[in-house]
Amino acid sequence: RTLDNPPPVWSEGNTRLLDYGATHRAARARGARAVLVVPSLINRWEVLDLTMEKSLLRALAAQGLRPYLVDWGTPDAEERRFDTTAYVARLERALGFVARRARRAPAVMGYCMGGTLTVALAARQPRRVAGLALLAAPWDFHADKTGHAFLLSAGPLLARVADQVGELPVDILQTLFWSLDPWLAVKKFGRFLGMDQQGSSAAEFVLLEDWLNEGAPLAGPTARECLVGWYGDNLPGTDKWMVGGKPVVPSKINVPSLVMI
């Protein structure tokens, strides 16, 4: 990936907010709606801005929205002790910054695991979220049985690893994803062999593979919540996921919402 990243306008710990509207006239226009964009904690945000031609963030800015992207970075010593409540609390502070800067409530868009976190954000901050968009955000963790038996059996063991190490390393996370469909690598690299190796499709394939293999480790307490609480006990899907001592119940979120599955 060769794109220049926009300037950071806020930071806390290793988390930054990147202002994707800073260089777009339409996004800087008066009354442009700010959008807080929240990617996954595991796979990095660059998939939302791979090339000039394939960039959701730049497309939003060109349409007159002002995207503020959450760049989680890599957990430092303090962040390795974060559970999901700590991450949602950080999102609340980022949301407050964007709301003050925009002088009105922003919309919130979450991708993958970031979408799951933004459901909690919208539930906890109903007056500060103007709208909610979720892209491939997991919620009912028992709905898809693919690989579920493996995750159910391996989850508690991997949670103990995260407890001892303080984080769940990237290589273990990649093995988890691979286990959901062990033949996927064979199929996709088989397709890659049939591509024009100098063409745009091959270049984009390599960009996506770089992104997939450049994730961040997951903080130990958050890893335990995900493996045991989410995949094991399906707490979000049964309205029992607790953030800040209160359950997150999507049916009580009354802002305009778009869920893309």
Backbone hydrogen bonds, N-H to C=O, Kabsch-Sander energy under -0.5 kcal/mol:
donor,donor_aa,acceptor,acceptor_aa,energy
9,V,17,L,-2.5
10,W,17,L,-0.8
12,E,15,T,-2.4
15,T,12,E,-2.3
16,R,71,D,-2.5
17,L,10,W,-2.4
18,L,16,R,-0.5
18,L,69,L,-2.6
19,D,7,P,-2.2
20,Y,18,L,-1.0
20,Y,67,P,-2.2
21,G,67,P,-0.6
22,A,19,D,-1.1
24,H,21,G,-1.2
25,R,23,T,-0.5
28,R,24,H,-1.5
29,A,25,R,-0.5
29,A,26,A,-0.8
32,A,29,A,-1.9
35,V,66,R,-2.4
36,L,107,A,-2.8
37,V,35,V,-0.7
37,V,68,Y,-2.8
38,V,36,L,-0.5
38,V,109,M,-3.2
47,V,44,R,-0.8
48,L,45,W,-2.6
49,D,46,E,-2.2
50,L,47,V,-0.5
50,L,54,K,-1.1
51,T,54,K,-1.4
56,L,48,L,-0.6
57,L,48,L,-1.9
59,A,55,S,-1.9
60,L,56,L,-2.3
61,A,57,L,-1.9
62,A,58,R,-2.2
63,Q,59,A,-1.2
64,G,61,A,-1.6
65,L,60,L,-2.1
66,R,33,R,-2.6
68,Y,35,V,-3.3
69,L,18,L,-2.7
69,L,67,P,-0.6
70,V,37,V,-2.7
71,D,16,R,-3.1
71,D,69,L,-0.7
72,W,70,V,-0.8
80,R,76,D,-1.9
81,R,78,E,-1.7
82,F,79,E,-2.0
87,Y,83,D,-1.7
88,V,84,T,-2.6
89,A,85,T,-2.3
90,R,86,A,-1.8
91,L,87,Y,-2.0
92,E,88,V,-2.1
93,R,89,A,-1.6
94,A,90,R,-2.2
95,L,91,L,-2.9
96,G,92,E,-2.1
97,F,93,R,-1.9
98,V,94,A,-2.3
99,A,95,L,-2.6
100,R,96,G,-2.1
101,R,97,F,-2.3
102,A,98,V,-2.7
103,R,99,A,-1.6
104,R,99,A,-0.9
107,A,34,A,-2.6
108,V,131,G,-2.6
109,M,36,L,-3.0
110,G,133,A,-2.6
111,Y,38,V,-2.7
112,C,135,L,-2.8
114,G,111,Y,-1.9
115,G,112,C,-1.3
116,T,112,C,-1.2
117,L,113,M,-1.9
118,T,114,G,-1.9
119,V,115,G,-1.4
120,A,116,T,-1.2
121,L,117,L,-1.9
122,A,118,T,-2.8
123,A,119,V,-2.1
124,R,120,A,-2.1
125,Q,121,L,-1.8
128,R,125,Q,-1.3
129,V,125,Q,-0.6
130,A,106,P,-2.8
130,A,128,R,-0.5
132,L,256,P,-2.5
133,A,108,V,-2.5
134,L,258,L,-3.0
135,L,110,G,-2.8
136,A,134,L,-0.6
136,A,260,M,-3.1
141,F,139,W,-1.1
143,A,140,D,-1.4
145,K,143,A,-0.6
148,H,145,K,-1.7
149,A,145,K,-0.6
151,L,147,G,-2.1
152,L,148,H,-2.7
153,S,149,A,-1.9
154,A,150,F,-2.9
155,G,151,L,-2.3
158,L,154,A,-2.7
159,A,155,G,-2.5
160,R,156,P,-1.7
161,V,157,L,-1.8
162,A,158,L,-2.4
163,D,159,A,-2.1
164,Q,160,R,-2.2
165,V,161,V,-2.9
166,G,162,A,-2.3
168,L,218,L,-2.9
173,L,169,P,-1.9
174,Q,170,V,-2.7
175,T,171,D,-1.9
176,L,172,I,-2.1
177,F,173,L,-2.3
178,W,174,Q,-2.6
179,S,175,T,-2.1
180,L,176,L,-0.8
180,L,177,F,-0.9
181,D,177,F,-0.6
181,D,178,W,-1.2
184,L,181,D,-2.2
187,K,183,W,-2.4
188,K,184,L,-3.1
189,F,185,A,-2.4
190,G,186,V,-1.5
191,R,187,K,-1.9
192,F,188,K,-2.0
193,L,189,F,-1.7
194,G,190,G,-0.8
194,G,191,R,-0.7
195,M,192,F,-1.5
197,Q,195,M,-0.7
199,G,196,D,-2.2
202,A,196,D,-0.6
203,A,199,G,-1.7
204,E,200,S,-2.6
205,F,201,S,-2.0
206,V,202,A,-2.2
207,L,203,A,-2.2
208,L,204,E,-2.3
209,E,205,F,-2.3
210,D,206,V,-2.7
211,W,207,L,-2.1
212,L,208,L,-2.8
213,N,209,E,-1.9
214,E,211,W,-1.5
216,A,42,I,-2.5
218,L,168,L,-2.0
220,G,80,R,-0.8
220,G,166,G,-2.2
222,T,82,F,-1.1
223,A,219,A,-2.8
224,R,220,G,-2.2
225,E,221,P,-2.0
226,C,222,T,-2.5
227,L,223,A,-2.8
228,V,224,R,-2.5
229,G,224,R,-1.0
229,G,225,E,-0.6
230,W,225,E,-2.0
231,Y,226,C,-2.9
232,G,227,L,-0.7
233,D,228,V,-1.9
234,N,230,W,-1.2
235,L,229,G,-2.6
237,G,139,W,-0.6
238,T,234,N,-0.9
238,T,235,L,-0.7
239,D,236,P,-1.7
240,K,235,L,-3.0
241,W,235,L,-1.0
243,V,246,K,-2.8
246,K,243,V,-1.2
248,V,241,W,-2.3
249,V,247,P,-0.7
252,K,249,V,-1.8
253,I,250,P,-2.2
254,N,252,K,-0.6
258,L,132,L,-2.4
260,M,134,L,-3.2
260,M,258,L,-0.6
261,I,259,V,-0.6
